[in-house]
Amino acid sequence: MTRDDREPSTDRAAAAAGVGLAGPASAKLERERLDAFLTRHTAAIERRDAAGLAAHYTAEAIIVSPMFATLQGRPAIEASFRSLFTAFPDWKMQTDALMIDPPQAALFVTAQATHEAEFFGIPATHKRFEVQIARYMTFADGLIAHERRVYDFTGLLVQIGALRAKPAKP
């Protein structure tokens, strides 16, 4: 047997840490699993499936987001996706880059949408925006346990006309 063909680990400490398999072959397998999961996750975003997206998170998952602050648990996560898809019904994301280092993954996307309904008290402006988003996720038991989203929320508000930016003074 080569190093790359190791059997699943029976080590209890490894299992408790969520490792499950030992060696390079298992690392490759875990990367492939996370890649497939993120493909399904992206497809659920394209379908605007709030309930399906919430199911991709652990029961007590946490999301830290400039738009929604800190969310905890599937009900709050599902509600945030519903709010997003209501305000921006044509929400689209293009994956720019993906980095996987189990149990973490970073997904870099460009999102585009039109503001078509009230959002945080801001009436629909019918303006489009584009924003680059970095999503850093930690997985547990095959689901997202923690996610941190980084993007320019102020820039998004300027693009939809909710804020006005003053030009910089020379």
C-alpha positions as CSV (number, residue, x, y, z in Angstrom):
1,M,0.0,0.0,0.0
2,T,1.3,3.4,-0.9
3,R,1.0,6.6,1.2
4,D,-1.7,7.9,-1.1
5,D,-4.0,4.8,-0.6
6,R,-4.4,4.8,3.1
7,E,-7.5,3.3,4.7
8,P,-10.0,5.4,6.7
9,S,-8.6,6.3,10.1
10,T,-9.9,4.4,13.1
11,D,-8.1,6.8,15.4
12,R,-10.7,8.1,17.9
13,A,-8.9,11.5,18.3
14,A,-8.9,11.9,14.5
15,A,-12.6,11.1,14.3
16,A,-13.4,13.5,17.1
17,A,-11.5,16.2,15.2
18,G,-13.6,15.5,12.1
19,V,-10.7,14.1,10.2
20,G,-12.2,10.7,9.3
21,L,-9.6,9.7,6.8
22,A,-5.8,9.8,7.1
23,G,-3.2,10.7,4.5
24,P,-2.9,12.6,1.2
25,A,-5.6,10.5,-0.6
26,S,-8.1,11.6,2.0
27,A,-7.1,15.3,1.7
28,K,-7.8,15.1,-2.0
29,L,-11.1,13.3,-1.4
30,E,-12.1,16.0,1.1
31,R,-11.2,18.8,-1.3
32,E,-13.3,17.1,-4.0
33,R,-16.2,16.8,-1.5
34,L,-16.0,20.5,-0.6
35,D,-15.7,21.5,-4.3
36,A,-18.9,19.4,-5.1
37,F,-20.7,20.9,-2.1
38,L,-19.8,24.4,-3.2
39,T,-21.1,23.7,-6.7
40,R,-24.4,22.5,-5.2
41,H,-24.4,25.6,-2.9
42,T,-23.9,27.9,-5.9
43,A,-26.7,26.2,-7.8
44,A,-29.0,26.7,-4.8
45,I,-28.1,30.5,-4.9
46,E,-28.9,30.5,-8.7
47,R,-32.3,28.9,-7.9
48,R,-32.8,31.4,-5.1
49,D,-33.6,28.5,-2.8
50,A,-33.5,30.0,0.7
51,A,-34.6,26.8,2.5
52,G,-32.2,24.7,0.5
53,L,-29.3,27.2,1.3
54,A,-30.2,27.2,5.0
55,A,-29.9,23.4,4.9
56,H,-26.3,23.7,3.8
57,Y,-25.4,25.2,7.3
58,T,-25.1,23.4,10.6
59,A,-28.0,23.9,13.0
60,E,-26.1,26.5,15.0
61,A,-24.0,27.9,12.2
62,I,-22.8,31.5,12.3
63,I,-22.6,34.0,9.5
64,V,-20.8,37.3,9.9
65,S,-21.9,39.7,7.2
66,P,-21.7,43.4,6.5
67,M,-25.3,43.3,5.3
68,F,-26.9,41.1,7.9
69,A,-24.5,41.5,10.9
70,T,-24.1,38.3,12.8
71,L,-26.6,35.5,12.1
72,Q,-26.9,32.3,14.1
73,G,-28.9,29.2,13.3
74,R,-30.7,28.0,10.2
75,P,-33.9,30.0,10.7
76,A,-32.0,33.3,10.8
77,I,-29.8,32.2,7.8
78,E,-32.9,31.2,5.8
79,A,-34.6,34.5,6.6
80,S,-31.5,36.4,5.4
81,F,-31.5,34.6,2.1
82,R,-35.2,35.3,1.7
83,S,-34.7,39.0,2.4
84,L,-31.8,39.1,-0.1
85,F,-33.8,37.4,-2.8
86,T,-36.9,39.5,-2.2
87,A,-34.9,42.8,-2.4
88,F,-32.7,41.6,-5.3
89,P,-34.8,39.0,-7.2
90,D,-32.3,38.9,-10.1
91,W,-29.3,38.2,-7.8
92,K,-26.5,36.5,-9.8
93,M,-23.0,35.4,-8.7
94,Q,-20.1,34.5,-10.8
95,T,-17.3,32.5,-9.2
96,D,-14.0,34.3,-9.7
97,A,-11.8,32.0,-7.6
98,L,-12.1,29.1,-5.1
99,M,-9.5,28.0,-2.6
100,I,-10.1,24.8,-0.6
101,D,-8.0,23.8,2.4
102,P,-10.2,21.4,4.4
103,P,-12.0,22.1,6.6
104,Q,-12.0,25.7,5.2
105,A,-12.8,27.1,1.8
106,A,-12.7,30.6,0.4
107,L,-15.0,31.6,-2.4
108,F,-14.5,34.8,-4.3
109,V,-17.4,36.0,-6.4
110,T,-18.8,38.9,-8.3
111,A,-22.4,39.5,-7.5
112,Q,-24.8,41.6,-9.6
113,A,-28.4,42.5,-9.0
114,T,-31.2,45.1,-9.2
115,H,-32.7,46.7,-6.1
116,E,-36.4,45.8,-6.7
117,A,-38.0,45.8,-3.2
118,E,-37.6,47.5,0.2
119,F,-34.4,46.6,1.8
120,F,-33.6,47.7,5.4
121,G,-36.2,50.4,5.0
122,I,-34.8,51.6,1.7
123,P,-37.5,51.7,-0.9
124,A,-36.7,50.0,-4.3
125,T,-34.5,52.2,-6.4
126,H,-34.5,49.8,-9.5
127,K,-30.8,50.4,-9.8
128,R,-28.2,47.7,-10.6
129,F,-25.1,47.1,-8.6
130,E,-22.0,44.9,-8.8
131,V,-19.9,44.0,-5.9
132,Q,-17.0,41.6,-5.3
133,I,-17.5,39.3,-2.3
134,A,-15.1,37.1,-0.4
135,R,-16.7,34.2,1.6
136,Y,-14.5,32.4,4.1
137,M,-16.2,29.2,5.3
138,T,-15.3,26.6,7.9
139,F,-17.0,23.2,7.6
140,A,-18.1,20.6,10.2
141,D,-19.9,17.4,9.4
142,G,-20.1,18.2,5.7
143,L,-21.9,21.5,6.3
144,I,-20.9,25.2,6.7
145,A,-20.4,25.9,10.4
146,H,-19.0,29.4,10.2
147,E,-18.9,31.9,7.4
148,R,-17.4,35.4,7.2
149,R,-18.4,37.5,4.2
150,V,-16.3,40.5,3.2
151,Y,-17.5,43.1,0.7
152,D,-18.0,46.8,0.2
153,F,-21.5,47.3,1.6
154,T,-21.2,51.1,1.5
155,G,-20.2,50.9,-2.2
156,L,-23.3,48.8,-2.8
157,L,-25.5,51.4,-1.1
158,V,-23.9,54.1,-3.2
159,Q,-24.6,52.1,-6.4
160,I,-28.3,51.7,-5.6
161,G,-28.6,55.3,-4.7
162,A,-29.2,54.9,-1.0
163,L,-26.1,56.9,-0.2
164,R,-24.3,59.7,-1.9
165,A,-20.5,59.8,-2.0
166,K,-18.7,63.1,-1.8
167,P,-15.9,63.4,-4.2
168,A,-12.4,63.4,-2.6
169,K,-10.8,66.8,-2.3
170,P,-7.5,67.1,-4.1
